[in-house]
C-alpha cells in the first residue's frame, strides 16, 4: 500500500497487454509465415481451377492438360518430386449445384476449404467424408453411393483433410523450388510479346499497346505521317492553310521542338488549321439556318424541318442521304402505336444502314430539342454515339428517350401521313403488316451547300487578292532591280582627275565650294552681331552704380 503505487497504470489496454494477456494477435510463427495454401479444386501446376481433374494416389489434384506434358518431360510428381507415371493418375468427378459450386452429391453440402473431402478410386466420384463414414464405413457396405460399384477401404483417397494441409502448401512444391517449367508453344508465343515482361501497366498503356498490336503496319505508318509532329504533316498543313481556316492559336510545334529532343527544330510560329466541318458548322449555327426535306411515301408526303443550327452533323447526314437518294425503296420496319415509327434501314432488318462517313458518329442531344409532341424526328441508335442512317418519328411525347437519342427535326406538313402509318396493324415483332415505303426524297433547302459555296467564293477571292499582291510586289522588285543596275553602270570606276580623289566628280567639288562660301558669310554676320551686343552692354544705360 505504498504511495503512488498505481501511478503508472493507464486507463486503456496497451498493445503488449492485449497481445500477451488477452486475445490479441501473437504475430506470425515460422510455420504460418511459410504457408501459402492452394485451394483443393485448383491444379498444383498451373494453380488454376481444374477443368479435367485428375489426382495421384496421394490425393494431389492436377489438370490433365498440365500434368501430362509435365510427366512426359520430367516423369516426377510436381509436388513431392517422386517418380510418377501417367497411368497412376485417377480421373475425378466433381459435382456442382445450380450455382456452380462444388458440393457432395449425397448430402448436397457445399465443399469448402474446411471440408473433409474424399474420392473413390474405382469410380472417381468425390464425396464429403461424412457421407462415406455414415453410409459406407459404419454400415460396412463398400459400394459407391452413386454407381453402386464395389470398393475397399484402401480405395478411399483423401483429397482434403482440414487437419493436415501440408500437401496444399505452395511453398513446398518441388517444381517451384527446382524451377521445373514447361516451354509449350503458347508460352513461347507469349514470351515473344513485349508485354510479357511488363509486370504492371496502367489501363491507358495497355489499351495503347493493344491498339498498336492490332493496327496494320501500313495504317500505323499512315497515321504517323498525319501526326502533328510529322514533317509530312507540316508540309500538308502549309499547303492547306488559308485565311478561312486559320485558327487563332498555333500548332504548338515551336514549343514542342524547344522542349523535346525527339522533334526537329522549328523556329517559326505557325497558326493551326481549323477542321473544315468545324468552320462550316459554326457558320450554320451563327446564321441559324434550317433545312427542309420532303419524304414521299406510298401513304403520302411528309415535309420535315431540320434544326441544322442545333444539330449540324446529324442534319448533314440526313440531308445528304436524302440528296443521294439513299432512302429510296427502304421500309419503315418498326411501328409501335402511341410510341414511334422507325425507318432508314435499306436492308429492312433494323440492323443495317451506314452514315455518309461510313462509320457511326456522335450524339448531338440538345436540351432545346426534346421528344415532346407528335411528329418529332430523331435518330435511332444501338447505344451512345452509334448513329448511322436510321431515324424515327414520334407518335406522341416520349420523355424516356430524351438524352438518349438526338432530336434534329419535326414534321411541318403531312401529319395525316403519320396518322396513316400508325393505323397500319403490326405483327408480334412490331413490323407493319403492310409495307410503308419511301418512294422519293426531295431536298428543298440545303444550308451545307450554301456554306460550301460561300467558303469556295471566299477562297477564290482570297486567292485572287493574293495573286494581285504578288504581281504588284514582283513589279516593284523588278523596278528596284532595274534602277539599281542603271546606277551601278553609270557611276562605277570613272576617273575625273589623277591623284587623290580622282573618282570624285567636278560637280561635287563645285557644291562643296558653294557650301563653304555660305558658311563664311554666316560666320562674318554672326561676329558683327556679337560685337554690337558687347558695345551696347558696356554703355551706362545698364549701370546701377548711381542708385
Secondary structure as a PSIPRED ss2 file (coil, helix, strand):
# PSIPRED VFORMAT (PSIPRED V4.0)

   1 X C   1.000  0.000  0.000
   2 X C   1.000  0.000  0.000
   3 X C   1.000  0.000  0.000
   4 X C   1.000  0.000  0.000
   5 X C   1.000  0.000  0.000
   6 X C   1.000  0.000  0.000
   7 X C   1.000  0.000  0.000
   8 X C   1.000  0.000  0.000
   9 X C   1.000  0.000  0.000
  10 X C   1.000  0.000  0.000
  11 X C   1.000  0.000  0.000
  12 X C   1.000  0.000  0.000
  13 X C   1.000  0.000  0.000
  14 X C   1.000  0.000  0.000
  15 X H   0.000  1.000  0.000
  16 X H   0.000  1.000  0.000
  17 X H   0.000  1.000  0.000
  18 X H   0.000  1.000  0.000
  19 X H   0.000  1.000  0.000
  20 X H   0.000  1.000  0.000
  21 X C   1.000  0.000  0.000
  22 X C   1.000  0.000  0.000
  23 X C   1.000  0.000  0.000
  24 X C   1.000  0.000  0.000
  25 X C   1.000  0.000  0.000
  26 X C   1.000  0.000  0.000
  27 X C   1.000  0.000  0.000
  28 X C   1.000  0.000  0.000
  29 X C   1.000  0.000  0.000
  30 X H   0.000  1.000  0.000
  31 X H   0.000  1.000  0.000
  32 X H   0.000  1.000  0.000
  33 X H   0.000  1.000  0.000
  34 X C   1.000  0.000  0.000
  35 X C   1.000  0.000  0.000
  36 X C   1.000  0.000  0.000
  37 X E   0.000  0.000  1.000
  38 X C   1.000  0.000  0.000
  39 X C   1.000  0.000  0.000
  40 X C   1.000  0.000  0.000
  41 X C   1.000  0.000  0.000
  42 X E   0.000  0.000  1.000
  43 X C   1.000  0.000  0.000
  44 X C   1.000  0.000  0.000
  45 X C   1.000  0.000  0.000
  46 X C   1.000  0.000  0.000
  47 X C   1.000  0.000  0.000
  48 X C   1.000  0.000  0.000
  49 X E   0.000  0.000  1.000
  50 X C   1.000  0.000  0.000
  51 X C   1.000  0.000  0.000
  52 X C   1.000  0.000  0.000
  53 X E   0.000  0.000  1.000
  54 X E   0.000  0.000  1.000
  55 X E   0.000  0.000  1.000
  56 X C   1.000  0.000  0.000
  57 X C   1.000  0.000  0.000
  58 X C   1.000  0.000  0.000
  59 X C   1.000  0.000  0.000
  60 X C   1.000  0.000  0.000
  61 X E   0.000  0.000  1.000
  62 X E   0.000  0.000  1.000
  63 X E   0.000  0.000  1.000
  64 X H   0.000  1.000  0.000
  65 X H   0.000  1.000  0.000
  66 X H   0.000  1.000  0.000
  67 X H   0.000  1.000  0.000
  68 X H   0.000  1.000  0.000
  69 X H   0.000  1.000  0.000
  70 X H   0.000  1.000  0.000
  71 X H   0.000  1.000  0.000
  72 X H   0.000  1.000  0.000
  73 X H   0.000  1.000  0.000
  74 X C   1.000  0.000  0.000
  75 X C   1.000  0.000  0.000
  76 X E   0.000  0.000  1.000
  77 X C   1.000  0.000  0.000
  78 X C   1.000  0.000  0.000
  79 X C   1.000  0.000  0.000
  80 X C   1.000  0.000  0.000
  81 X C   1.000  0.000  0.000
  82 X C   1.000  0.000  0.000
  83 X E   0.000  0.000  1.000
  84 X C   1.000  0.000  0.000
  85 X C   1.000  0.000  0.000
  86 X H   0.000  1.000  0.000
  87 X H   0.000  1.000  0.000
  88 X H   0.000  1.000  0.000
  89 X C   1.000  0.000  0.000
  90 X E   0.000  0.000  1.000
  91 X E   0.000  0.000  1.000
  92 X C   1.000  0.000  0.000
  93 X E   0.000  0.000  1.000
  94 X C   1.000  0.000  0.000
  95 X C   1.000  0.000  0.000
  96 X E   0.000  0.000  1.000
  97 X C   1.000  0.000  0.000
  98 X C   1.000  0.000  0.000
  99 X C   1.000  0.000  0.000
 100 X C   1.000  0.000  0.000
 101 X C   1.000  0.000  0.000
 102 X E   0.000  0.000  1.000
 103 X E   0.000  0.000  1.000
 104 X C   1.000  0.000  0.000
 105 X C   1.000  0.000  0.000
 106 X C   1.000  0.000  0.000
 107 X C   1.000  0.000  0.000
 108 X C   1.000  0.000  0.000
 109 X C   1.000  0.000  0.000
 110 X E   0.000  0.000  1.000
 111 X C   1.000  0.000  0.000
 112 X C   1.000  0.000  0.000
 113 X C   1.000  0.000  0.000
 114 X C   1.000  0.000  0.000
 115 X C   1.000  0.000  0.000
 116 X C   1.000  0.000  0.000
 117 X E   0.000  0.000  1.000
 118 X E   0.000  0.000  1.000
 119 X E   0.000  0.000  1.000
 120 X E   0.000  0.000  1.000
 121 X C   1.000  0.000  0.000
 122 X C   1.000  0.000  0.000
 123 X C   1.000  0.000  0.000
 124 X C   1.000  0.000  0.000
 125 X E   0.000  0.000  1.000
 126 X E   0.000  0.000  1.000
 127 X E   0.000  0.000  1.000
 128 X E   0.000  0.000  1.000
 129 X H   0.000  1.000  0.000
 130 X H   0.000  1.000  0.000
 131 X H   0.000  1.000  0.000
 132 X H   0.000  1.000  0.000
 133 X H   0.000  1.000  0.000
 134 X H   0.000  1.000  0.000
 135 X H   0.000  1.000  0.000
 136 X H   0.000  1.000  0.000
 137 X H   0.000  1.000  0.000
 138 X C   1.000  0.000  0.000
 139 X C   1.000  0.000  0.000
 140 X C   1.000  0.000  0.000
 141 X C   1.000  0.000  0.000
 142 X C   1.000  0.000  0.000
 143 X E   0.000  0.000  1.000
 144 X C   1.000  0.000  0.000
 145 X C   1.000  0.000  0.000
 146 X C   1.000  0.000  0.000
 147 X C   1.000  0.000  0.000
 148 X C   1.000  0.000  0.000
 149 X C   1.000  0.000  0.000
 150 X E   0.000  0.000  1.000
 151 X C   1.000  0.000  0.000
 152 X C   1.000  0.000  0.000
 153 X H   0.000  1.000  0.000
 154 X H   0.000  1.000  0.000
 155 X H   0.000  1.000  0.000
 156 X E   0.000  0.000  1.000
 157 X E   0.000  0.000  1.000
 158 X E   0.000  0.000  1.000
 159 X E   0.000  0.000  1.000
 160 X E   0.000  0.000  1.000
 161 X E   0.000  0.000  1.000
 162 X C   1.000  0.000  0.000
 163 X C   1.000  0.000  0.000
 164 X E   0.000  0.000  1.000
 165 X C   1.000  0.000  0.000
 166 X H   0.000  1.000  0.000
 167 X H   0.000  1.000  0.000
 168 X H   0.000  1.000  0.000
 169 X E   0.000  0.000  1.000
 170 X H   0.000  1.000  0.000
 171 X H   0.000  1.000  0.000
 172 X H   0.000  1.000  0.000
 173 X C   1.000  0.000  0.000
 174 X H   0.000  1.000  0.000
 175 X H   0.000  1.000  0.000
 176 X H   0.000  1.000  0.000
 177 X H   0.000  1.000  0.000
 178 X C   1.000  0.000  0.000
 179 X C   1.000  0.000  0.000
 180 X C   1.000  0.000  0.000
 181 X C   1.000  0.000  0.000
 182 X C   1.000  0.000  0.000
 183 X C   1.000  0.000  0.000
 184 X C   1.000  0.000  0.000
 185 X H   0.000  1.000  0.000
 186 X H   0.000  1.000  0.000
 187 X H   0.000  1.000  0.000
 188 X H   0.000  1.000  0.000
 189 X H   0.000  1.000  0.000
 190 X H   0.000  1.000  0.000
 191 X H   0.000  1.000  0.000
 192 X H   0.000  1.000  0.000
 193 X C   1.000  0.000  0.000
 194 X H   0.000  1.000  0.000
 195 X H   0.000  1.000  0.000
 196 X H   0.000  1.000  0.000
 197 X H   0.000  1.000  0.000
 198 X C   1.000  0.000  0.000
 199 X C   1.000  0.000  0.000
 200 X C   1.000  0.000  0.000
 201 X C   1.000  0.000  0.000
 202 X C   1.000  0.000  0.000
 203 X H   0.000  1.000  0.000
 204 X H   0.000  1.000  0.000
 205 X H   0.000  1.000  0.000
 206 X H   0.000  1.000  0.000
 207 X H   0.000  1.000  0.000
 208 X H   0.000  1.000  0.000
 209 X H   0.000  1.000  0.000
 210 X H   0.000  1.000  0.000
 211 X H   0.000  1.000  0.000
 212 X H   0.000  1.000  0.000
 213 X H   0.000  1.000  0.000
 214 X H   0.000  1.000  0.000
 215 X C   1.000  0.000  0.000
 216 X C   1.000  0.000  0.000
 217 X H   0.000  1.000  0.000
 218 X H   0.000  1.000  0.000
 219 X H   0.000  1.000  0.000
 220 X H   0.000  1.000  0.000
 221 X H   0.000  1.000  0.000
 222 X H   0.000  1.000  0.000
 223 X H   0.000  1.000  0.000
 224 X H   0.000  1.000  0.000
 225 X H   0.000  1.000  0.000
 226 X C   1.000  0.000  0.000
 227 X C   1.000  0.000  0.000
 228 X C   1.000  0.000  0.000
 229 X C   1.000  0.000  0.000
 230 X C   1.000  0.000  0.000
 231 X H   0.000  1.000  0.000
 232 X H   0.000  1.000  0.000
 233 X H   0.000  1.000  0.000
 234 X H   0.000  1.000  0.000
 235 X H   0.000  1.000  0.000
 236 X H   0.000  1.000  0.000
 237 X H   0.000  1.000  0.000
 238 X H   0.000  1.000  0.000
 239 X H   0.000  1.000  0.000
 240 X H   0.000  1.000  0.000
 241 X C   1.000  0.000  0.000
 242 X C   1.000  0.000  0.000
 243 X C   1.000  0.000  0.000
 244 X C   1.000  0.000  0.000
 245 X C   1.000  0.000  0.000
 246 X E   0.000  0.000  1.000
 247 X E   0.000  0.000  1.000
 248 X E   0.000  0.000  1.000
 249 X E   0.000  0.000  1.000
 250 X E   0.000  0.000  1.000
 251 X C   1.000  0.000  0.000
 252 X C   1.000  0.000  0.000
 253 X H   0.000  1.000  0.000
 254 X H   0.000  1.000  0.000
 255 X H   0.000  1.000  0.000
 256 X H   0.000  1.000  0.000
 257 X H   0.000  1.000  0.000
 258 X H   0.000  1.000  0.000
 259 X H   0.000  1.000  0.000
 260 X C   1.000  0.000  0.000
 261 X C   1.000  0.000  0.000
 262 X C   1.000  0.000  0.000
 263 X C   1.000  0.000  0.000
 264 X C   1.000  0.000  0.000
 265 X C   1.000  0.000  0.000
 266 X C   1.000  0.000  0.000
 267 X C   1.000  0.000  0.000
 268 X C   1.000  0.000  0.000
 269 X C   1.000  0.000  0.000
 270 X C   1.000  0.000  0.000
 271 X E   0.000  0.000  1.000
 272 X E   0.000  0.000  1.000
 273 X E   0.000  0.000  1.000
 274 X C   1.000  0.000  0.000
 275 X C   1.000  0.000  0.000
 276 X H   0.000  1.000  0.000
 277 X H   0.000  1.000  0.000
 278 X H   0.000  1.000  0.000
 279 X H   0.000  1.000  0.000
 280 X H   0.000  1.000  0.000
 281 X H   0.000  1.000  0.000
 282 X H   0.000  1.000  0.000
 283 X H   0.000  1.000  0.000
 284 X H   0.000  1.000  0.000
 285 X H   0.000  1.000  0.000
 286 X H   0.000  1.000  0.000
 287 X H   0.000  1.000  0.000
 288 X C   1.000  0.000  0.000
 289 X C   1.000  0.000  0.000
 290 X C   1.000  0.000  0.000
 291 X E   0.000  0.000  1.000
 292 X E   0.000  0.000  1.000
 293 X E   0.000  0.000  1.000
 294 X E   0.000  0.000  1.000
 295 X E   0.000  0.000  1.000
 296 X E   0.000  0.000  1.000
 297 X E   0.000  0.000  1.000
 298 X C   1.000  0.000  0.000
 299 X C   1.000  0.000  0.000
 300 X E   0.000  0.000  1.000
 301 X E   0.000  0.000  1.000
 302 X E   0.000  0.000  1.000
 303 X E   0.000  0.000  1.000
 304 X E   0.000  0.000  1.000
 305 X E   0.000  0.000  1.000
 306 X E   0.000  0.000  1.000
 307 X C   1.000  0.000  0.000
 308 X C   1.000  0.000  0.000
 309 X C   1.000  0.000  0.000
 310 X C   1.000  0.000  0.000
 311 X C   1.000  0.000  0.000
 312 X H   0.000  1.000  0.000
 313 X H   0.000  1.000  0.000
 314 X H   0.000  1.000  0.000
 315 X H   0.000  1.000  0.000
 316 X H   0.000  1.000  0.000
 317 X H   0.000  1.000  0.000
 318 X H   0.000  1.000  0.000
 319 X H   0.000  1.000  0.000
 320 X H   0.000  1.000  0.000
 321 X H   0.000  1.000  0.000
 322 X H   0.000  1.000  0.000
 323 X H   0.000  1.000  0.000
 324 X C   1.000  0.000  0.000
 325 X C   1.000  0.000  0.000
 326 X C   1.000  0.000  0.000
 327 X C   1.000  0.000  0.000
 328 X C   1.000  0.000  0.000
 329 X C   1.000  0.000  0.000
 330 X C   1.000  0.000  0.000
 331 X E   0.000  0.000  1.000
 332 X C   1.000  0.000  0.000
 333 X C   1.000  0.000  0.000
 334 X E   0.000  0.000  1.000
 335 X E   0.000  0.000  1.000
 336 X E   0.000  0.000  1.000
 337 X C   1.000  0.000  0.000
 338 X C   1.000  0.000  0.000
 339 X C   1.000  0.000  0.000
 340 X E   0.000  0.000  1.000
 341 X E   0.000  0.000  1.000
 342 X E   0.000  0.000  1.000
 343 X E   0.000  0.000  1.000
 344 X C   1.000  0.000  0.000
 345 X E   0.000  0.000  1.000
 346 X C   1.000  0.000  0.000
 347 X C   1.000  0.000  0.000
 348 X C   1.000  0.000  0.000
 349 X C   1.000  0.000  0.000
 350 X C   1.000  0.000  0.000
 351 X C   1.000  0.000  0.000
 352 X C   1.000  0.000  0.000
 353 X C   1.000  0.000  0.000
 354 X C   1.000  0.000  0.000
 355 X C   1.000  0.000  0.000
 356 X C   1.000  0.000  0.000
 357 X C   1.000  0.000  0.000
 358 X C   1.000  0.000  0.000
 359 X C   1.000  0.000  0.000
 360 X C   1.000  0.000  0.000
 361 X E   0.000  0.000  1.000
 362 X C   1.000  0.000  0.000
 363 X C   1.000  0.000  0.000
 364 X C   1.000  0.000  0.000
 365 X C   1.000  0.000  0.000
 366 X C   1.000  0.000  0.000
 367 X C   1.000  0.000  0.000
 368 X C   1.000  0.000  0.000
 369 X C   1.000  0.000  0.000
 370 X C   1.000  0.000  0.000
 371 X C   1.000  0.000  0.000
 372 X C   1.000  0.000  0.000
 373 X C   1.000  0.000  0.000
 374 X C   1.000  0.000  0.000
 375 X C   1.000  0.000  0.000
 376 X E   0.000  0.000  1.000
 377 X E   0.000  0.000  1.000
 378 X E   0.000  0.000  1.000
 379 X E   0.000  0.000  1.000
 380 X C   1.000  0.000  0.000
 381 X C   1.000  0.000  0.000
 382 X C   1.000  0.000  0.000
 383 X C   1.000  0.000  0.000
 384 X C   1.000  0.000  0.000
 385 X C   1.000  0.000  0.000
 386 X C   1.000  0.000  0.000
 387 X E   0.000  0.000  1.000
 388 X C   1.000  0.000  0.000
 389 X C   1.000  0.000  0.000
 390 X C   1.000  0.000  0.000
 391 X E   0.000  0.000  1.000
 392 X E   0.000  0.000  1.000
 393 X E   0.000  0.000  1.000
 394 X E   0.000  0.000  1.000
 395 X C   1.000  0.000  0.000
 396 X C   1.000  0.000  0.000
 397 X C   1.000  0.000  0.000
 398 X C   1.000  0.000  0.000
 399 X H   0.000  1.000  0.000
 400 X H   0.000  1.000  0.000
 401 X H   0.000  1.000  0.000
 402 X C   1.000  0.000  0.000
 403 X C   1.000  0.000  0.000
 404 X C   1.000  0.000  0.000
 405 X C   1.000  0.000  0.000
 406 X C   1.000  0.000  0.000
 407 X E   0.000  0.000  1.000
 408 X E   0.000  0.000  1.000
 409 X E   0.000  0.000  1.000
 410 X E   0.000  0.000  1.000
 411 X E   0.000  0.000  1.000
 412 X E   0.000  0.000  1.000
 413 X E   0.000  0.000  1.000
 414 X C   1.000  0.000  0.000
 415 X H   0.000  1.000  0.000
 416 X H   0.000  1.000  0.000
 417 X H   0.000  1.000  0.000
 418 X H   0.000  1.000  0.000
 419 X H   0.000  1.000  0.000
 420 X H   0.000  1.000  0.000
 421 X H   0.000  1.000  0.000
 422 X H   0.000  1.000  0.000
 423 X H   0.000  1.000  0.000
 424 X C   1.000  0.000  0.000
 425 X C   1.000  0.000  0.000
 426 X E   0.000  0.000  1.000
 427 X C   1.000  0.000  0.000
 428 X C   1.000  0.000  0.000
 429 X C   1.000  0.000  0.000
 430 X C   1.000  0.000  0.000
 431 X C   1.000  0.000  0.000
 432 X E   0.000  0.000  1.000
 433 X C   1.000  0.000  0.000
 434 X C   1.000  0.000  0.000
 435 X C   1.000  0.000  0.000
 436 X C   1.000  0.000  0.000
 437 X E   0.000  0.000  1.000
 438 X E   0.000  0.000  1.000
 439 X E   0.000  0.000  1.000
 440 X E   0.000  0.000  1.000
 441 X E   0.000  0.000  1.000
 442 X E   0.000  0.000  1.000
 443 X E   0.000  0.000  1.000
 444 X E   0.000  0.000  1.000
 445 X E   0.000  0.000  1.000
 446 X C   1.000  0.000  0.000
 447 X H   0.000  1.000  0.000
 448 X H   0.000  1.000  0.000
 449 X H   0.000  1.000  0.000
 450 X H   0.000  1.000  0.000
 451 X H   0.000  1.000  0.000
 452 X H   0.000  1.000  0.000
 453 X H   0.000  1.000  0.000
 454 X H   0.000  1.000  0.000
 455 X H   0.000  1.000  0.000
 456 X H   0.000  1.000  0.000
 457 X H   0.000  1.000  0.000
 458 X H   0.000  1.000  0.000
 459 X H   0.000  1.000  0.000
 460 X H   0.000  1.000  0.000
 461 X H   0.000  1.000  0.000
 462 X H   0.000  1.000  0.000
 463 X H   0.000  1.000  0.000
 464 X H   0.000  1.000  0.000
 465 X H   0.000  1.000  0.000
 466 X H   0.000  1.000  0.000
 467 X H   0.000  1.000  0.000
 468 X H   0.000  1.000  0.000
 469 X H   0.000  1.000  0.000
 470 X H   0.000  1.000  0.000
 471 X H   0.000  1.000  0.000
 472 X H   0.000  1.000  0.000
 473 X H   0.000  1.000  0.000
 474 X H   0.000  1.000  0.000
 475 X H   0.000  1.000  0.000
 476 X H   0.000  1.000  0.000
 477 X H   0.000  1.000  0.000
 478 X H   0.000  1.000  0.000
 479 X H   0.000  1.000  0.000
 480 X H   0.000  1.000  0.000
 481 X H   0.000  1.000  0.000
 482 X H   0.000  1.000  0.000
 483 X H   0.000  1.000  0.000
 484 X H   0.000  1.000  0.000
 485 X H   0.000  1.000  0.000
 486 X H   0.000  1.000  0.000
 487 X H   0.000  1.000  0.000
 488 X H   0.000  1.000  0.000
 489 X H   0.000  1.000  0.000
 490 X H   0.000  1.000  0.000
 491 X H   0.000  1.000  0.000
 492 X C   1.000  0.000  0.000
 493 X C   1.000  0.000  0.000
 494 X C   1.000  0.000  0.000
 495 X C   1.000  0.000  0.000
 496 X C   1.000  0.000  0.000
 497 X C   1.000  0.000  0.000
 498 X C   1.000  0.000  0.000
 499 X C   1.000  0.000  0.000
 500 X C   1.000  0.000  0.000
 501 X C   1.000  0.000  0.000
 502 X C   1.000  0.000  0.000
 503 X C   1.000  0.000  0.000
 504 X C   1.000  0.000  0.000
 505 X C   1.000  0.000  0.000
 506 X H   0.000  1.000  0.000
 507 X H   0.000  1.000  0.000
 508 X H   0.000  1.000  0.000
 509 X H   0.000  1.000  0.000
 510 X H   0.000  1.000  0.000
 511 X H   0.000  1.000  0.000
 512 X H   0.000  1.000  0.000
 513 X H   0.000  1.000  0.000
 514 X H   0.000  1.000  0.000
 515 X H   0.000  1.000  0.000
 516 X H   0.000  1.000  0.000
 517 X H   0.000  1.000  0.000
 518 X H   0.000  1.000  0.000
 519 X H   0.000  1.000  0.000
 520 X H   0.000  1.000  0.000
 521 X H   0.000  1.000  0.000
 522 X H   0.000  1.000  0.000
 523 X H   0.000  1.000  0.000
 524 X H   0.000  1.000  0.000
 525 X H   0.000  1.000  0.000
 526 X H   0.000  1.000  0.000
 527 X H   0.000  1.000  0.000
 528 X H   0.000  1.000  0.000
 529 X H   0.000  1.000  0.000
 530 X H   0.000  1.000  0.000
 531 X H   0.000  1.000  0.000
 532 X H   0.000  1.000  0.000
 533 X H   0.000  1.000  0.000
 534 X H   0.000  1.000  0.000
 535 X H   0.000  1.000  0.000
 536 X H   0.000  1.000  0.000
 537 X H   0.000  1.000  0.000
 538 X H   0.000  1.000  0.000
 539 X C   1.000  0.000  0.000
 540 X H   0.000  1.000  0.000
 541 X H   0.000  1.000  0.000
 542 X H   0.000  1.000  0.000
 543 X C   1.000  0.000  0.000
 544 X C   1.000  0.000  0.000
 545 X C   1.000  0.000  0.000
 546 X C   1.000  0.000  0.000
 547 X C   1.000  0.000  0.000
